[in-house]
Amino acid sequence: LFSLFQSINQISTAQNQTVLQPIHLINQSIMSLEIVRYVPFQSCAEPSFWMKLGEHKLNTVQLSEEPVSVKASYAIQSSVSHRLDPTSAQVNPVSGGRIRLDQDSINNQFDNSTHGARGDDDDDDDCLSDTRNDVVQVKGVVKILNTIESFKKIDKNELLNMHCLPGLLNACGISFDDENTQYHQSNMDALTSFFCLCYLDLKNHKVLYWFAFPALVPVAGKSPRFAAREDHCVLLSEAHGEEGVVSLHKAVFDLRVRLLSKRCGYPPFLMAIWSNDGSIGGGVGCITCMELSESNFSNLTQVEKQNCKFVFLDPTTPSNRHSSSSGSSSTDGTDGTVPMAVPVGWPLRNLIAFMTLKLGMEGHVEVIAFRPGIIRRIEAHSTGCCFDVKDVKDSSLVMHIELPKKDDYMWSPPQNQFICMGWELNARSKAGPRSVNLAPLLSSAHLSQQATDLNLKLMKWRMIPSLNLEYLSNMKVLLFGAGTLGCSVARTLLGWGVRNIQFVDNGKVSYSNPVRQNLFEVTDCENGGKDKAIAAAYALVRIAGSTIQSDGYVVTIPMPGHPFHENEEDVIRKDTDTIQSLVDESDVIFLLTDTRESRWLPTVMAKASNKLLINAALGLDSWLVMRHGGNTKDRLGCYFCNDVVAPENSTNNRTLDQQCTVTRPGLAPLAASMAVELCMAVLHHKDKQDALAPPSSRKDASSFSPTAGEISDELVSPLGVMPHQIRGSIVSYTMMTPTVPAFEYCTGCCKNVVETYKRDRFEFVKRVCCNTDGNYLEDISGLSSFRSRANAMMEDCLDWEEEDEDE
């Protein structure tokens, strides 16, 4: 993968100024130290960061390639020897600071936050409330490309200048469009910012990325140099003594305490105001530290400016770090120079540019690469924050640098402009991207969930932006029946991202089931067969992973025309209470049972609890899918609204082919798919189960399908129309979508039946089930009186016909 990018967009040779020199070359002469050399930052993105970024891409960014704001941090590092390759310490005697990113780096609220290095007009509210003050907080952006081809072809240097150069110039007080125009506001965050270009292979869980840490670059031959003096780079303890080391640490600590109220991170750039004579030795004077900004610098007196030293937190770690503490120090030479400490940290690049361009400084300047041995976190609410001399372990450097001029940053024609650089080298120290494969780090359950959700989340990118996947994944679905329809409906629900599915069934898996019911296997039929509800729930978890919450309930649904004895009453009562509890806890109910009468009680319960109910039924070569109406005045009819008799025992006195669900094998998957799709369309309508259905078209007597031009927007959800019923036949391969209003005297959903059930609960169910002729339910619903009136009207009509014949 790396060789694929060796030939694309090579970084300019100017970046090679950061290449570290061997120790023996640094020690040869002072001339080799004339040019200030830097150690670039190293990216350290945790796998959790890439996983969170992938979720952000799927759920929020989608097809947009606009940069995403992220945050990161860096701090000092402990000195670690090279265990794997001892010779590498000779080639690379130092290691650069690490920019760390994790799952908390992606935060939509970070756009207005900042770290300790603040602009002139920033206010306290801009700081992060949970910022650690022992690390430097930095801002950056990630540009996510949609195709790997775009990643290959894009001009990396042009991209870096387009996204990062304006911020750097603004921080240095230069307008991006007009170099002579000064900005009144500057954002110091840009001096330590970063940029990342990446391509996320969400399907294979791989990431191709390339980090850059932008820095303003002077023209060739004008790089900053050390001053022509022997002490151009010495230890802080050599330059100002041990008392000076302790005083500087104390001044930095005091500044951090003052910044506690601002809840800022560790300040990356400081100004240290030395005593009037510029020394600490001999017990004269003190040090005052303040944040680096143009306003703070301009408020200094002329004497303070002369004694001002610029400090930056240097994350660079030499392999053999010089250290000094209170009462001890060490150097490699008698002259006090520290060749082992060169190169220095990457932040110095932009600090020099800031001093030259923003502060207008020229000539010689003294800079301290602050390298504390340890940085302890200061708790905002702790009492008695005291400076401890024992914590002072220091290897800071004092450098005397000749600043370049402002014109030295202006590249000659044809560019005639400022440029920035800073692309990170890959693991082979070549200009090119890096990659990471997250798949081995993810559990099988997580991979399964990600793969299942991928198709759904991609729908939101273009086709169905309003798709509410969060609601679907959290809703609870109850399936009455774990047979042919129940298995197919459950599998289709998994495809829609539904993760909480409950089954109700009292049957067992028989040897005729596995070929038609896709959640069962032959092993489920052995030893008398497993309970269907439990076996189906277990199969869902086995198929889709542990993120699925599925349970099976082996209960018997009380049915009209199926009386029970007194000794069974306690069991039936308990089953009734269990079913009612499941209905109350569910968001959607599917009725998928074999018989007509088994659908009655769930219909009444769903109406009483105002739940969305989807009904599906099969014939030999036809099928029905319908949704029951809600509680509105013009509600739609239920499964029993077309009946003029109460449901009864449909298996009594029937032959075997009439007792079993004999249907063509391809019918159940069709009906199950239609039932789930109808459910999804209704759920995405603002009125859900109360949504009205489109009227049936009467232009063609043989068709009941709605005409698209006749449907108003109120009758359509983001997923399409929401018919009341879908009646299909595989004899003629046609479908009809009739709309039927609720029947006033329906035995399943009329007001009298529902109110009686709410009042009497099991006693009402008991009377209905034990009344074998169905008169009780017909009387309660008013169907008996309605039928009597209808019969009387028919008799009157017949009498009129007889009178007409006599005449």
VOGU-3710 file (C-alpha; in Angstrom, 3 decimals, decimal comma):
1> lfslfqsinq> 0,000/0,000/0,000  2,862/2,358/0,789  4,597/1,666/-2,520  1,391/2,682/-4,252  1,930/6,244/-3,092  5,699/6,582/-3,462  5,342/8,407/-6,751  2,522/10,812/-5,862  2,910/14,386/-4,671  6,402/14,228/-3,205
11> istaqnqtvl> 7,013/16,748/-0,476  9,350/19,604/-1,406  12,974/19,389/-0,453  12,440/22,230/2,013  10,829/19,764/4,372  14,040/17,768/4,451  15,449/20,479/6,690  13,775/18,569/9,505  15,853/15,423/8,898  17,820/14,678/12,015
21> qpihlinqsi> 21,584/14,584/11,827  23,810/11,916/13,341  25,444/12,714/16,664  28,999/12,600/15,337  28,183/15,196/12,662  26,637/17,531/15,249  29,747/17,302/17,402  32,189/18,147/14,606  31,972/21,936/14,806  29,830/24,875/15,778
31> msleivryvp> 29,203/25,548/12,085  27,020/22,428/11,906  24,727/24,059/14,503  24,268/27,361/12,667  20,897/26,401/11,190  18,182/25,673/13,725  16,854/22,186/13,167  13,513/20,810/14,315  11,980/17,487/15,228  8,542/17,094/13,614
41> fqscaepsfw> 5,516/16,009/15,564  4,434/12,383/15,320  0,793/11,419/14,949  -0,599/8,969/17,477  -4,243/8,234/16,643  -5,815/5,562/18,813  -8,068/2,936/17,152  -10,969/4,424/19,104  -10,454/7,691/17,226  -10,799/6,017/13,815
51> mklgehklnt> -13,847/4,071/14,971  -15,520/7,238/16,235  -14,567/9,048/13,033  -16,132/6,229/10,993  -19,374/6,581/12,945  -19,257/10,336/12,407  -18,787/9,780/8,670  -21,745/7,402/8,454  -24,153/9,311/10,656  -23,257/12,980/10,174
61> vqlseepvsv> -20,717/13,776/7,463  -22,015/11,258/4,906  -21,065/12,417/1,379  -19,704/15,787/2,423  -15,955/16,307/2,118  -15,911/19,430/4,258  -13,219/19,306/6,959  -14,257/17,979/10,376  -13,008/19,880/13,420  -11,201/17,694/15,944
71> kasyaiqssv> -9,016/18,213/18,986  -5,837/16,555/20,178  -3,085/17,056/22,726  0,644/16,769/23,252  2,892/16,868/26,282  6,399/16,066/27,360  7,549/12,488/26,952  9,597/10,262/29,151  12,986/9,289/27,830  12,814/5,751/26,483
81> shrldptsaq> 15,795/3,900/25,070  15,584/2,096/21,738  15,198/-1,524/22,793  14,546/-3,075/19,403  17,263/-1,316/17,456  20,092/0,118/19,570  21,727/1,686/16,509  18,658/3,798/15,796  19,572/6,105/18,671  22,694/7,100/16,773
91> vnpvsggrir> 20,780/8,016/13,646  17,848/9,649/15,446  19,035/10,917/18,849  15,715/12,565/19,664  12,026/11,783/19,352  9,416/14,380/18,511  6,289/15,145/20,436  3,260/12,991/19,815  -0,078/14,474/18,809  -2,554/12,130/20,483
101> ldqdsinnqf> -6,131/11,590/19,333  -8,779/9,295/20,813  -12,556/8,884/20,815  -12,957/12,163/22,698  -11,171/14,105/19,943  -14,357/14,289/17,884  -16,696/16,702/19,590  -19,244/18,868/17,816  -18,959/21,433/20,599  -15,224/21,934/20,021
111> dnsthgargd> -15,581/24,490/17,239  -15,415/27,453/19,639  -12,976/26,043/22,184  -9,314/26,834/22,587  -6,234/25,895/24,601  -3,988/27,919/26,830  -2,468/29,981/23,994  -5,299/32,402/23,454  -6,011/35,161/21,008  -6,180/38,761/22,093
121> ddddddclsd> -9,951/38,972/22,193  -10,819/35,460/23,365  -13,067/35,114/26,393  -13,250/32,556/29,139  -16,251/30,766/27,694  -14,166/29,566/24,762  -12,219/27,088/26,877  -13,135/23,451/27,254  -14,803/22,695/30,552  -13,049/19,324/30,841
131> trndvvqvkg> -9,613/20,311/29,539  -6,610/18,749/31,233  -4,093/21,366/32,299  -1,096/19,037/32,172  -1,157/18,736/28,351  -1,287/21,229/25,506  -4,674/21,160/23,792  -4,484/21,649/20,032  -7,039/22,040/17,283  -7,074/20,442/13,878
141> vvkilnties> -9,252/19,335/11,010  -9,754/16,014/9,253  -10,718/15,977/5,600  -12,417/12,688/4,718  -12,414/11,843/1,009  -15,125/9,646/-0,450  -12,947/7,596/-2,830  -9,434/6,262/-2,727  -8,884/7,648/-6,235  -9,429/11,151/-4,869
151> fkkidknell> -6,865/10,439/-2,167  -4,303/9,458/-4,801  -4,872/12,349/-7,184  -5,336/15,312/-4,870  -2,446/17,792/-4,663  -1,306/17,423/-1,059  0,799/20,598/-0,865  -1,918/22,741/-2,428  -4,446/21,210/-0,050  -2,297/22,007/2,991
161> nmhclpglln> -1,811/25,619/1,936  -5,506/26,029/1,184  -6,686/24,786/4,592  -3,861/25,783/6,959  -2,040/28,785/5,496  -4,845/31,331/6,168  -4,944/30,398/9,835  -1,185/30,621/10,229  -1,047/34,018/8,550  -3,951/35,319/10,625
171> acgisfdden> -2,172/34,176/13,792  0,892/36,073/12,597  -1,188/39,195/11,904  -1,115/39,011/8,100  -4,162/38,985/5,862  -4,248/35,982/3,588  -5,398/38,153/0,691  -3,282/41,217/1,392  0,032/40,854/3,193  -0,044/44,524/4,257
181> tqyhqsnmda> -3,402/44,321/6,055  -3,162/43,591/9,774  -5,830/41,601/11,578  -7,194/43,039/14,808  -7,957/39,531/16,056  -5,621/36,579/15,899  -6,092/32,972/16,882  -2,969/31,550/18,445  -4,367/28,024/18,058  -3,140/27,921/14,454
191> ltsffclcyl> 0,498/27,934/15,617  0,070/24,396/16,987  -2,655/23,136/14,651  -2,676/19,958/12,568  -4,328/18,637/9,430  -5,289/15,100/8,433  -6,289/13,750/5,042  -7,897/10,315/5,116  -9,995/7,765/3,295  -12,213/5,491/5,403
201> dlknhkvlyw> -12,959/2,035/4,014  -16,026/1,500/6,177  -16,830/-1,877/4,679  -13,438/-3,456/5,396  -12,630/-1,349/8,510  -9,432/0,078/7,058  -8,113/3,646/7,156  -5,657/5,363/4,836  -4,440/8,625/6,373  -1,767/11,297/6,216
211> fafpalvpva> -1,142/13,849/8,971  0,455/17,257/8,521  1,662/19,740/11,122  1,746/23,034/9,186  4,560/25,540/9,682  5,487/28,703/7,781  8,627/28,167/5,736  11,228/30,835/4,873  12,728/30,850/1,406  15,707/28,608/0,733
221> gksprfaare> 18,880/29,883/2,409  17,001/32,090/4,895  16,289/29,550/7,590  16,676/30,732/11,200  20,197/30,354/12,546  21,871/30,353/15,910  23,661/33,512/16,899  27,427/33,617/16,344  28,401/33,046/19,957  29,761/30,118/21,885
231> dhcvllseah> 26,756/29,855/24,190  24,287/29,764/21,303  22,629/26,661/22,846  23,220/25,768/26,487  21,362/24,194/29,347  19,149/26,494/31,368  21,088/25,555/34,487  24,356/26,600/32,804  22,958/29,910/31,625  21,094/30,999/34,769
241> geegvvslhk> 22,106/28,604/37,492  20,029/26,254/39,565  18,211/29,169/41,166  17,173/30,334/37,728  15,809/26,859/36,910  13,727/26,763/40,079  12,515/30,339/39,586  11,354/29,634/36,029  9,493/26,507/37,104  7,902/28,446/39,932
251> avfdlrvrll> 6,822/31,242/37,562  5,282/28,746/35,118  3,458/27,029/37,983  2,063/30,361/39,197  0,808/31,127/35,690  -0,945/27,756/35,485  -2,647/28,448/38,812  -3,873/31,803/37,504  -5,260/30,044/34,435  -7,302/27,556/36,479
261> skrcgyppfl> -10,385/29,775/36,315  -10,149/29,768/32,522  -10,033/25,954/32,448  -7,350/25,999/29,803  -4,737/23,460/28,879  -1,021/23,869/29,383  0,094/27,066/27,571  2,391/26,139/24,654  4,018/29,606/24,368  5,030/31,944/27,212
271> maiwsndgsi> 6,920/35,133/27,899  9,298/35,090/30,880  10,250/38,535/32,221  13,619/38,289/33,935  14,975/40,642/36,588  16,398/44,004/35,532  19,933/42,773/35,262  18,820/39,727/33,307  20,093/37,230/35,812  18,878/35,288/38,778
281> gggvgcitcm> 22,198/34,296/40,195  23,183/36,032/43,398  19,639/36,223/44,646  18,749/39,282/42,580  15,297/39,711/40,998  12,592/37,237/40,024  10,742/35,835/36,997  7,199/36,635/35,905  5,478/34,473/33,277  2,540/35,397/31,090
291> elsesnfsnl> 0,868/33,950/28,012  2,318/34,931/24,680  0,150/37,403/22,776  0,596/40,667/20,933  -1,307/42,638/23,586  0,750/41,216/26,462  3,980/41,989/24,618  2,956/45,516/23,646  2,040/46,308/27,273  5,566/45,604/28,447
301> tqvekqnckf> 7,903/48,491/29,206  11,017/48,922/27,142  13,164/47,469/29,932  10,834/44,484/30,287  11,008/43,860/26,553  14,783/43,821/26,768  14,659/41,267/29,582  11,845/39,218/27,997  12,657/35,667/27,014  10,300/33,647/24,840
311> vfldpttpsn> 9,459/30,182/26,149  7,807/27,241/24,417  6,992/23,808/25,819  9,377/21,523/23,959  7,981/17,974/23,643  11,260/16,720/22,164  12,887/13,883/24,066  16,651/13,251/23,613  17,661/9,630/24,026  20,250/10,724/26,625
321> rhssssgsss> 18,466/13,738/28,054  20,524/16,156/30,096  18,790/16,770/33,326  19,217/19,126/36,176  17,366/19,355/39,401  17,664/21,431/42,468  21,282/20,989/43,433  22,573/18,924/40,473  23,350/19,340/36,789  25,276/17,639/34,034
331> tdgtdgtvpm> 26,721/18,562/30,659  28,760/16,859/28,002  31,353/19,615/27,583  33,279/22,061/29,661  31,993/24,972/27,541  28,374/24,365/28,565  27,106/23,783/25,029  24,612/20,987/24,535  24,997/19,459/21,082  22,894/16,470/22,133
341> avpvgwplrn> 19,861/18,730/22,615  19,723/19,839/18,971  17,307/19,584/17,074  14,456/21,094/19,086  10,689/20,868/19,100  8,475/21,613/16,084  6,506/24,463/17,810  9,629/26,651/17,584  9,094/27,003/13,811  5,870/28,949/14,116
351> liafmtlklg> 7,051/30,761/17,250  9,896/32,279/15,222  7,434/33,216/12,466  5,143/34,834/15,055  7,952/36,907/16,540  9,062/38,037/13,095  5,714/38,697/11,434  3,378/39,554/14,302  5,668/41,234/16,825  7,947/42,766/14,191
361> meghveviaf> 11,107/41,656/15,967  14,480/41,578/14,237  17,986/40,410/14,974  18,959/38,404/18,038  16,420/36,879/20,427  16,720/34,520/23,378  14,395/31,521/23,347  13,981/28,850/26,031  13,005/25,336/25,005  11,203/24,455/28,226
371> rpgiirriea> 11,688/20,777/29,044  10,387/19,948/32,516  10,956/16,410/33,669  7,361/16,106/34,871  4,134/18,098/34,571  1,589/17,449/37,286  -2,070/18,198/36,850  -3,417/21,010/38,997  -6,947/20,380/40,205  -9,211/23,381/39,810
381> hstgccfdvk> -11,036/22,767/43,106  -8,071/21,685/45,189  -7,004/23,881/48,075  -3,485/24,950/48,806  -1,901/24,490/45,367  1,760/24,740/46,278  4,910/24,604/44,217  7,157/21,693/45,183  10,877/22,104/44,527  11,224/18,317/44,501
391> dvkdsslvmh> 9,291/18,227/41,229  11,899/20,347/39,457  13,728/18,071/37,057  14,812/20,049/34,061  16,682/19,716/30,764  15,564/23,027/29,261  17,725/24,805/26,691  18,568/28,467/26,279  19,051/29,302/22,587  20,237/32,529/21,017
401> ielpkkddym> 18,672/32,783/17,563  19,008/35,277/14,738  15,472/35,913/13,459  14,791/35,992/9,735  13,255/39,080/8,205  9,638/39,350/7,114  10,684/39,326/3,456  12,489/36,047/4,065  9,056/34,359/4,293  7,998/35,728/0,897
411> wsppqnqfic> 8,848/33,240/-1,817  10,042/34,798/-5,094  7,959/34,639/-8,276  6,125/32,788/-9,583  4,819/32,041/-6,054  5,396/35,506/-4,541  3,512/34,363/-1,472  3,799/32,615/1,860  3,813/28,822/1,938  3,567/26,213/4,668
421> mgwelnarsk> 4,776/22,650/4,902  4,727/19,819/7,419  3,495/16,517/5,942  4,443/13,638/8,214  6,726/10,906/6,886  5,444/7,355/6,932  6,856/4,391/8,834  9,569/3,981/6,167  10,646/7,625/6,584  9,321/8,376/3,108
431> agprsvnlap> 6,811/10,964/1,960  3,580/9,005/1,907  0,474/8,024/3,854  0,030/5,466/6,576  -2,712/2,886/6,991  -4,365/0,964/9,785  -6,557/-2,136/9,760  -9,112/-2,030/12,573  -10,748/-5,386/11,852  -8,431/-7,479/14,091
441> llssahlsqq> -9,129/-5,097/16,979  -12,922/-5,404/16,781  -15,057/-8,145/18,283  -17,176/-10,327/16,038  -20,325/-8,850/17,602  -19,171/-5,324/16,808  -18,228/-6,273/13,246  -21,620/-7,905/12,770  -23,459/-4,838/14,030  -21,366/-2,484/11,904
451> atdlnlklmk> -21,957/-4,560/8,772  -25,700/-4,731/9,432  -25,988/-0,996/10,003  -23,817/-0,056/7,022  -26,546/-0,599/4,400  -29,086/1,346/6,439  -26,784/4,265/7,152  -25,827/4,514/3,500  -29,550/4,972/2,728  -29,454/8,219/4,700
461> wrmipslnle> -26,684/9,677/2,529  -28,791/10,258/-0,578  -32,045/8,308/-0,762  -33,765/8,545/2,633  -32,111/11,319/4,683  -34,947/11,292/7,226  -34,550/7,588/8,020  -34,699/7,313/11,831  -32,286/4,465/12,531  -31,903/5,318/16,188
471> ylsnmkvllf> -35,629/4,854/16,772  -35,630/1,535/14,885  -32,691/0,160/16,847  -34,276/1,085/20,185  -37,888/0,089/19,573  -39,340/-3,157/20,921  -41,269/-5,458/18,585  -43,648/-8,224/19,681  -44,410/-11,109/17,305  -47,479/-13,273/17,925
481> gagtlgcsva> -46,490/-16,463/16,162  -43,074/-17,991/15,511  -44,046/-20,014/12,482  -43,565/-19,430/8,766  -44,608/-15,783/8,906  -42,985/-15,108/12,270  -39,560/-16,363/11,179  -39,621/-14,370/7,941  -40,799/-11,192/9,649  -38,089/-11,493/12,302
491> rtllgwgvrn> -35,324/-11,880/9,698  -36,598/-8,866/7,762  -36,731/-6,789/10,947  -33,065/-7,599/11,537  -32,304/-6,137/8,136  -33,939/-2,876/9,238  -31,706/-2,666/12,296  -34,357/-3,717/14,839  -32,552/-5,291/17,803  -35,304/-6,014/20,323
501> iqfvdngkvs> -37,704/-8,747/19,166  -39,970/-10,845/21,411  -41,819/-14,027/20,360  -45,102/-15,442/21,697  -45,933/-19,017/20,687  -46,932/-22,216/22,497  -45,978/-24,646/19,736  -42,950/-26,886/19,307  -40,649/-27,285/16,315  -41,678/-30,261/14,193
511> ysnpvrqnlf> -39,798/-31,946/11,361  -41,979/-30,195/8,776  -40,907/-26,748/9,991  -37,211/-26,184/9,153  -37,635/-26,161/5,360  -40,290/-23,422/5,540  -39,397/-21,590/8,757  -35,910/-20,167/8,330  -35,000/-19,800/12,016  -35,118/-23,530/12,736
521> evtdcenggk> -32,897/-26,526/12,032  -33,445/-30,269/12,156  -31,688/-30,434/15,513  -34,476/-28,244/16,922  -36,966/-31,028/16,165  -35,236/-33,780/18,133  -36,545/-35,149/21,428  -40,048/-33,921/20,821  -38,993/-30,528/19,489  -37,929/-27,312/21,167
531> dkaiaaayal> -40,374/-24,582/22,024  -40,762/-22,434/18,928  -40,661/-19,092/20,704  -37,465/-19,911/22,604  -35,734/-21,548/19,630  -36,582/-18,577/17,385  -35,222/-16,076/19,914  -32,004/-18,072/20,293  -31,608/-18,276/16,508  -31,823/-14,499/16,125
541> vriagstiqs> -28,983/-13,985/18,604  -26,927/-16,702/16,902  -27,470/-15,120/13,476  -27,016/-11,406/14,280  -24,800/-11,439/17,362  -25,047/-10,569/21,005  -26,357/-7,057/20,326  -29,769/-8,606/19,615  -32,170/-8,739/22,552  -34,673/-11,499/21,905
551> dgyvvtipmp> -36,788/-13,628/24,242  -39,386/-16,307/23,701  -42,574/-16,677/25,752  -44,350/-20,020/25,754  -47,901/-18,930/26,557  -51,338/-19,847/25,266  -53,486/-17,101/23,770  -57,102/-17,357/25,023  -59,390/-17,654/21,980  -63,163/-17,264/21,429
561> ghpfheneed> -64,783/-20,637/20,923  -62,039/-22,430/22,876  -63,430/-22,897/26,405  -61,184/-23,958/29,284  -61,921/-25,793/32,534  -61,809/-24,297/36,007  -58,579/-26,127/36,846  -56,920/-24,339/33,887  -58,141/-20,906/34,878  -55,072/-19,893/36,893
571> virkdtdtiq> -52,729/-20,785/34,038  -54,871/-18,972/31,455  -55,146/-15,934/33,741  -51,360/-15,839/34,131  -50,876/-16,165/30,352  -53,351/-13,337/29,766  -51,510/-11,061/32,182  -48,182/-11,934/30,523  -49,526/-11,117/27,070  -50,965/-7,802/28,265
581> slvdesdvif> -47,641/-6,902/29,878  -45,764/-7,687/26,644  -48,196/-5,577/24,626  -47,785/-2,628/26,976  -43,988/-2,819/26,761  -43,888/-3,084/22,956  -43,852/-0,339/20,339  -45,045/-2,465/17,414  -47,057/-5,693/17,329  -47,198/-8,221/14,497
591> lltdtresrw> -50,107/-10,686/14,352  -48,815/-13,781/12,551  -50,790/-16,676/14,031  -52,427/-19,573/12,176  -56,082/-19,200/13,129  -58,556/-16,365/12,981  -59,715/-16,616/16,577  -56,126/-16,448/17,936  -55,920/-12,899/16,556  -58,880/-11,598/18,553
601> lptvmakasn> -57,361/-10,977/22,014  -54,122/-9,326/20,693  -56,337/-7,085/18,547  -58,357/-5,976/21,573  -55,244/-5,480/23,699  -53,434/-3,445/21,019  -56,500/-1,220/20,594  -56,814/-0,759/24,364  -53,106/0,160/24,653  -53,099/2,223/21,420
611> kllinaalgl> -50,253/0,247/19,826  -49,373/-0,056/16,155  -50,503/-3,506/14,981  -49,583/-5,105/11,654  -51,595/-8,145/10,640  -50,519/-10,752/8,083  -52,430/-13,849/6,952  -51,885/-16,504/4,284  -54,170/-18,493/2,023  -53,263/-21,168/-0,501
621> dswlvmrhgg> -52,190/-18,712/-3,176  -53,136/-15,322/-1,734  -52,064/-13,206/1,210  -53,237/-10,253/3,255  -51,203/-7,578/5,031  -52,982/-4,769/6,846  -52,477/-2,226/9,594  -55,054/-1,650/12,295  -56,244/1,886/12,886  -55,438/4,022/15,903
631> ntkdrlgcyf> -57,773/5,960/18,161  -58,802/8,805/15,855  -62,381/9,474/14,827  -61,869/8,414/11,206  -59,762/5,409/12,103  -59,085/2,491/9,834  -60,684/-0,921/10,321  -59,125/-3,938/11,991  -58,916/-7,579/10,917  -62,476/-8,278/12,197
641> cndvvapens> -64,218/-5,177/10,815  -65,442/-7,032/7,709  -67,117/-9,788/9,758  -70,776/-9,966/10,678  -70,260/-12,874/13,077  -68,006/-13,277/16,114  -64,816/-15,344/15,747  -65,254/-19,023/16,628  -63,308/-22,269/16,690  -62,066/-22,574/13,112
651> tnnrtldqqc> -60,428/-25,995/13,611  -63,527/-27,795/14,877  -64,886/-30,482/12,576  -62,221/-29,781/9,918  -60,091/-32,192/7,906  -56,307/-32,174/8,212  -55,754/-29,987/5,168  -58,225/-27,481/6,593  -56,629/-27,465/10,039  -53,059/-26,870/8,812
661> tvtrpglapl> -51,779/-23,742/7,089  -51,522/-25,123/3,578  -49,930/-22,457/1,416  -47,552/-22,155/-1,491  -43,950/-21,916/-0,167  -43,140/-18,576/-1,801  -46,085/-16,802/-0,225  -44,809/-16,309/3,338  -41,624/-14,386/2,412  -43,699/-12,045/0,207
671> aasmavelcm> -46,263/-11,358/2,921  -43,600/-10,988/5,625  -41,609/-8,494/3,556  -44,708/-6,450/2,788  -45,717/-6,449/6,460  -42,350/-5,132/7,624  -42,097/-2,545/4,827  -45,604/-1,280/5,625  -44,603/-1,037/9,293  -41,478/0,998/8,464
681> avlhhkdkqd> -43,435/3,393/6,265  -46,029/3,979/9,011  -43,377/4,494/11,694  -41,781/7,295/9,678  -45,057/9,206/9,379  -45,637/11,897/11,975  -48,988/10,367/13,019  -47,740/6,755/13,059  -50,705/4,364/13,685  -53,170/7,259/13,422
691> alappssrkd> -52,017/8,086/9,882  -54,769/7,923/7,276  -54,570/5,656/4,252  -54,816/6,868/0,640  -58,251/6,399/-0,936  -58,791/3,501/-3,307  -59,000/4,303/-6,993  -62,376/3,562/-8,592  -61,381/4,288/-12,180  -60,858/0,599/-12,824
701> assfsptage> -63,381/-1,742/-11,268  -60,783/-4,516/-11,102  -58,205/-2,378/-9,289  -58,181/-0,960/-5,783  -54,691/0,536/-6,018  -54,259/4,241/-5,192  -53,301/6,574/-7,996  -50,101/8,509/-7,312  -51,525/11,795/-8,555  -54,446/11,573/-6,149
711> isdelvsplg> -52,333/11,148/-2,973  -51,664/14,204/-0,823  -48,441/14,711/1,090  -50,225/14,005/4,387  -50,918/10,451/3,229  -47,296/9,688/2,358  -44,334/9,012/4,645  -40,669/9,419/3,650  -40,740/5,735/2,657  -43,790/6,039/0,413
721> vmphqirgsi> -47,536/5,465/0,590  -49,109/3,700/3,576  -52,046/1,607/2,358  -54,541/0,203/4,808  -54,526/-3,266/3,269  -52,375/-5,083/0,745  -54,046/-8,093/-0,823  -51,881/-10,118/-3,172  -52,347/-13,170/-5,346  -49,693/-15,275/-7,025
731> vsytmmtptv> -52,263/-16,778/-9,336  -52,642/-13,509/-11,234  -49,486/-11,891/-9,754  -51,424/-8,815/-8,753  -51,949/-6,732/-5,645  -54,777/-4,537/-4,427  -54,642/-1,864/-1,726  -58,211/-1,269/-0,518  -59,010/1,104/2,338  -61,757/-0,019/4,735
741> pafeyctgcc> -63,047/2,200/7,582  -63,644/0,835/11,068  -66,942/-0,972/11,680  -69,016/0,504/14,492  -70,019/-2,921/15,813  -66,732/-4,750/15,234  -66,102/-7,592/17,691  -62,387/-6,733/17,816  -62,035/-2,961/18,003  -65,391/-1,292/18,717
751> knvvetykrd> -65,700/0,991/21,712  -67,956/-1,310/23,790  -65,595/-4,285/23,466  -62,481/-2,288/24,283  -64,030/-0,493/27,262  -65,430/-3,737/28,662  -62,016/-5,358/28,422  -60,361/-2,409/30,150  -62,860/-2,673/32,992  -63,132/-6,446/33,513
761> rfefvkrvcc> -59,834/-7,713/32,011  -59,595/-11,485/32,488  -63,218/-11,934/33,517  -64,287/-10,489/30,173  -61,814/-12,747/28,332  -63,128/-15,739/30,262  -66,760/-15,032/29,343  -65,872/-14,578/25,664  -63,809/-17,775/25,431  -66,207/-19,991/27,347
771> ntdgnyledi> -69,248/-18,803/25,381  -69,161/-21,387/22,595  -71,892/-19,925/20,373  -70,379/-16,402/20,305  -73,575/-14,663/21,410  -71,938/-12,902/24,348  -69,298/-11,128/22,232  -71,867/-10,224/19,582  -74,159/-8,781/22,231  -71,396/-6,701/23,828
781> sglssfrsra> -70,263/-5,289/20,490  -73,841/-4,558/19,350  -73,418/-6,871/16,380  -76,495/-8,905/17,368  -78,798/-5,878/17,371  -77,211/-4,617/14,148  -77,829/-7,961/12,471  -81,424/-8,007/13,752  -82,092/-4,577/12,282  -80,496/-5,656/9,021
791> nammedcldw> -82,659/-8,781/8,874  -85,797/-6,722/9,575  -84,938/-4,356/6,759  -84,400/-7,312/4,435  -87,794/-8,754/5,369  -89,435/-5,417/4,649  -87,785/-5,392/1,238  -89,067/-8,897/0,539  -92,599/-7,851/1,571  -92,487/-4,980/-0,913
801> eeedede> -91,454/-7,346/-3,682  -94,351/-9,729/-2,881  -96,877/-6,877/-2,879  -95,558/-5,707/-6,242  -95,981/-9,207/-7,681  -99,590/-9,437/-6,377  -100,481/-6,157/-8,008
//
